Every structure is written in C-alpha cells, then in structure tokens.
C-alpha cells in the first residue's frame, strides 16, 4: 500500500499547492514534498525483494488489482519495486524536493501553478518507476510530458514556446513508435494481461507467434527497433538528441534539474526494462550489439565534443548529459553484471551530479543574469561556497574517485571491457574512455574562465550573495554524491541482485 | 440496493420509457410555466426545472441500467407499442448520455442567456430535442426512427437560430434547416424503398425479409439502405452530409453547439447502430460495412485536415467533431456479425467520453463568448492567467480529445482501435491512429494559446459566471475520472451492444 500512498499523497499535494496562494506555494510545496521523501526512504529501509521484478523475482510493496479488460487482456493496477526501480524512486523524491527549493529564487510568477505542476510531475514519475503493468506504466509515462510541457513553455526563457513544442512533439512521436512496437509483441503472445512480468516470461519462454508473414525472430527485431527508437529519443542518444539542448536552455533551473536528473532516466530505465530484459536474444545479436555500442560511443564522444564548443554554461551541462547517457547505453549493451549494474548506478549518480551542476549554474545565473562563459570571470571571489560546490560537482562529473560518478563509470568500463556480447568490446570501451578526457577538458576550461582569475562581469547587475536556500540544495546533493561514491552498496547491492537474472539469460558473467 | 433493483422489474412495462418521458414532461412543464408567467421573471426557476428534469432522466436511465432493465439478465429488451419502441441496454446507455449532456448544457445556458428574454422557450426546445434523441435510441421501427429524428431535429433548427438578432446565428439556422430538410427527405425516401422491398417497417421483420431474399428487389433495398445511411450521415455530421456542421456550430450559441455536436451526434449513432445492426443483415448481398469503411476513413481524415487549417477555435472544434464522427463510425465499419458487439460497444463508450470532453470544450467557448474575448486562437492568448481553473479544464478537454493517455479519451480511442484490429480491420485502426496523432497538432494550439502566449491587449473579463464554470469543471472532472473509471463504462457498453446483434 505504501506505493499507492506515495503516489496519492504527491497528487494530493499537487492539488493543494495548486490552490494555495502564490506567496506560500513554494514553502508549502517543499514541506509537502518531504512526505514522499520520507516514504521512499522508508521503502528503502524496509526493502526485502530479491531478483528481477520482471523475471519471477520477488517484488517489494506489490499491489495487483484488476482495472478493466480489453479484448481479452486484463489491465491492472499493478505496482511494486525491485532493486532497479527503488533507487530511481528515491532519486525522484529527493531531487524533486531539492528542485522545489531551488525554484524559490528564480520563479516569481504564478508560483502556485509552478509548484503544483512540479509535484504533479513527481507523482507521475513515481508511477513510471513503480508500474508493472504496461498500460498503467504508459499512462504515467505520457502524463509526465504534460506538466513538463507547461513548465518549459510558461516559465522558460525567450524561446520557450519553441522548446516546449519541440520537446512535446519529439517525445510524443517517440512514444507512439514505441507503443506500436510493444503492442505488436503483446498481440502475438499467449498472455492474458498487460502485466510486464507475464509478458517478459512469456517472451523468454519463446511463445511468440508469427504475425502477417513475419516470423517470430523478425517480429522481435522489428519490435526491438521500434522500442529502441522510441526510448532513444527520451534518453536521448545521438542523433535524436536535438530537442534536449533547446529544452534545457529554455527551461528554468529547477525544471532543468528534473529533466536531466529524472526524466532522462525514464528512457534508460525503459530501455533496460523493455529492450534489454524482454528481448535479450535480439540485443545480443552481434550486429545489433555493434550498432547499439556504436551509438553509445558516438553519443559519448560527440556529446562531449558538442559541449566543448558551447559558450553557455547550461548548454555545456546539457550536452555533457548526452555524453553521460552514452555511458549508460554502453553499460546496458555490455550485458555483464558490472556493465548493466554500473549503468543503473550511473542513472542515479548522473541524476544527482547533473542536478547539482544545473542548480549551481542556476545560482550563478540568479545573481549575474548571464550564463555565457565570456561574460564573467572570477566568480569564486564573490560566491566562494557555490563555486566550491560547483567545482566539486564538476570533478564528480569527470569521475573523481570517491564520488558517485567514478563508481558508476568504473563499473561501466570494467563491465563493458569484459563484455562477450559487444564484438571487440575492449575497442569500444577504450574509445568511450576518451569521453572522460574531453569532459575534463571542457569543464576545466569553462571553470577556469568563469570561476577563477580576477573578478569581472559584463552585465549591469549588481552581484549579491546567494541565499542560503539557494546553496543548501547544492550541499545536500554533493553530500549524496559523496555518500554514494564512498559506499556504492547503498544501492549497488540491490541493483546487482535485480540485474543478475537479466545477465544470466545471455550468460554475460559478472 | 437489492430491493430497489428488484422494483425496476415490477413496474408496468411503459415505465421503461421513463427517461424519455422525464425529458418530454419537463419540456411541457416549462411551456406551461411560460404561458402562466410569460415574462419569465424567474430565470433560476426555469433553469432549475430543466436541470432537475434532465438529472431525473439521467438518474432513471442509470437506475434501469444498473438494475438490468431490458438486458439479457431480465428477459431482454422491453418491446412497447407493437414493437415500435424497444427499451434495452443500448437505449438506456444512450439515454443516460443524452441526459448528461442536456444537464450540462442547461446549467451552462443559465449564464449564457443571462439577459435573453426567451429562456423558457430555449430550455423547452433543448428538452424536446433531447426527448427526440431518447426516442431515437429506442426506435425499433423505421417510421418511429423518422419521427424521432424529426423530433430531435426541428427544435435544433430553432436553437441554432436562437439569437435571432445575430445574422450569423440566423444564417446558420437556415443552412442547417435546408440541409436537414434535404437529408430528411433522402432518409424518408430510403425508408420507403426498404419498405417496398421488404414489406415491413419493423426492424426485426426487415431483417427477416432481407435474410430470406427479396427476389429481384435487392437493388431497390440496396438503394434504400444507401439513402437511409445518408440520413444518418446528416445527423452524425459525417461525410457527405457534413457541410452544415461547421456553419451551424459556429453560428449557433455555443451551448447549442455543444448540445448538437455531442448529444445530437450520439443520437444519430444510436439510431444508426440499431437500424443497421438489427435491421439490415450482412449476408443478404448488401455489404453496408464497406460503405461505412469508406465513410469512416473519409470522414475522419477530412475532419482532421480541415480542423488543422482553422483560425477560429469554434470552427476547429466543429471540424474536430466531424473527425470524431469518423472514429465513431468505426463501430459500424468494423462490424462483422457475431463478434461485432465489442467494437460497437467501444464506439458507444467513445461517444460517451466524447459527450463530456466535447461538451466541455464547447462550453469553454461559451465562456469565452460570454466574456466577449474573440473567436480566434490568438484571441485566447493569455486567458490562463485570468481564468486558470477554466483553462485547466479546457486543456484537459483538448488533450483528451487528442487521445493523450492521462485522460478518458485515450482509453475510448484505444478500445475502439483495438476493437477494429480484433475484427480484422487493422488498416482502419491505423488510419484512425494516424489521424489521432495528427489531431494533437491543432488541439495543442488551443493549449498553447491559453498558457504560453501572452495576452495581446488588455481585456476585462468581468464577472465569473458560476453555473457555466460549474458545468465546465464538472465535465473536466468527468473526463479525468473516465480514465480510472472506464471499466464499468466499457463493460456495460460492450455487453449491451452484444445483445442487439441478431
């Protein structure tokens, strides 16, 4: 019942905040958003599931109720968590609360609507990560788009309308492609419901029948391609990443935090759940694996190179997200315990670190009203604490040991290097490692020019000190990042436990 | 609950018509009050009576539905007046739909007509039209079908032209009337040809006669059926008799547009479903399914593309309602005897969800007209900052009409397309899905105007019309709740649809 309570409370909180007066909306939203944080930590503390939820593992906090029946298929209210989804649930609640605090300074119009939409989005994100029925999952998945569309379109920067529509159209078309791909699978399986576990197990038992002249293997390949294309937009990977920089640059800081921190993980989470768990035999075909690994490496390198070319701090962080998501894809296709485990861990780690980076850039923007690298220098002089945390976060991004990013990338590289699925895996891994060098390059370069040296600022704003409530979320995120870096087993153990069956199917080893 | 449910069976047979009678008697009562007190100095009383009457009809239909009146469990449809009328699950389902829309429209009209002198006439015309629709849903004979259709249509013409000082309203009324008269005559001629071929007007007898073969008269019957289909195309605003819809919906008072595009359209489908499924067998050499396949594809595509090019919100909604007629036609286009009940039921469920979301959308337009903001997308710019609640509701309607997952419209469309695939018409579902995806473009323009664009000039919204607001918010809540609560709707619709399949 706790998952229902979590989602229900968050929806209710969204409604309450929506109706609250603008002056208190921010504080109220933060206070209410602590309830799901407590709930998710309680879930983490009492977590006792084992194995993968989709592959006959035991599911924690499970509820399964019949909703309705369509053409012989049961639709259910079916929620629960395993070791893959629980870390993402915790990430969503924590990051939502912090993003709400980081909105106190920049958001100065229609506050109650803003915070209401943030909470509404959080509720749907929780639904995405806990739903185990395809339909339920799809409803939440699409429902995340609606508040995001408004959050970018109403409170965004000068080109917000363009960015909001581009985001909406891109991701909606992607959803449709994915939906069709998945439906093509389900309708040729002897299953009686849209429950993801039932579908997964039926697929793996080889019960897929042929469809309008496509034999099961071809049908699987087609469905895999459609689903991969759909999710790839969400992740995003090169070449379907173009909506991301627009959305990020125009979105207000707290929305960027949620977009980079949690929404991108919906894509990788879905890839893991659907493509890589349900159709391992397609993913491990040498050609498919090569293509996916190549996409991953190109995303890593090309995303990093694009970041290198940017002048806008927010664009730098946005493009570096494309790069980081490339690592996740590489880890997933590796099909080793460390690879997929590292990829899942990277989802959480990147959520924290990119959230931190976007927030820090936002704090600087709040006081300087510019994000251009050439417009300022020596910010460390005026805002030492913010800059200190930003530098620490940047090192986390570069993979400094004892921070979450290091652990994640280390696992991924280790896992990808040993992969038996990717042909010439060491080559791909080595190529992707160059991404780290480029990341270090552009981050150090940008920081040196903006943060250090003599203070100067080419706008007419007086630089004031950042508020305590601007800096506090940064500090919390930094602490979380370090905690996960020092003790990755906070999540890594349960992740490993949940992905073991996935790896075992293809015999990928540790 | 059990004793109450029992009572429905023990009532005299004619009481099965109570939902329709409630509407008709309320209309008469309003005329009576108006003749006693012609100045209608008590607008709240008139609106209250009309609301209570339509809610009573809704309550009765809902009660009968849940009690199983006229359904398989209690002995099947209740035949009245020499089988001319039949009250079964499908009739009650549609009557509940008409009564809901009528209630919403009546409540909303209270503010819309705030200084109009002829309120009693307006309410009684709405209720008489609703009575006609309720009878259309129960018609079991072609003669009753024609009379009920006229009973629904004649008050509608007057309603469209109700703002008689407004040239647009009068012009719309005239166009609607002329096309209505033409299609009525086509319909009547079609009925006479079917009668000539089969010798009966009762649908089951027509079915029997056609199944038995009509020696040499198959051609006559086929032309008759084609013309009958033309009559339905008019009532449901489907191609090729759809021309009146954009004009009439645009010129009519917005609550009337809501009423026509939701209830009146559903009534056309109620009648079409029964006449074609009960009256015209598929195995008699007359393949009307093919006709509806063509109509469905053309109607949904034409409606969608025309809607995409509109600059005025009301016209866009008018064309979108043509597009939705195309979706609902899938119920007949994918019909295939025995298993056809499921897709028919899905179509009914879609019409129910559509009844709420489309009525709500037109009522939002009524709200905008009440405030005097313009008609185009640009005129709606920035309304959200002035009227956030109503704008949230409008966004819900738009996204739901487009079939986005968090709302009722997603499920109803999904079930409809799945029904088509199940019946073997995957290409029909594909055309529907592509159209539905395209429709997001023009629906999201409204949302964009409301929320993202800044108001062009200063405008004063004036008072908040409570009743209109209440109707809009209620429709929005219903649209949202129809997602989690879709199970009883679709189950009822499919089970009652299956029972009419001969």
Interface residues (C-beta under 8 A of the other chain):
Chain A: X67 X68 X69 X70 X71 X110 X113 X124 X138 X139 X141 X142 X143 X145 X146 X150 X153 X154 X160 X161 X164 X165 X168 X172 X173 X176 X187
Chain B: X342 X385 X388 X399 X404 X405 X406 X410 X414 X415 X418 X419 X421 X422 X433 X437 X440 X444 X448 X451 X452 X453 X483 X484 X486 X487 X490 X491
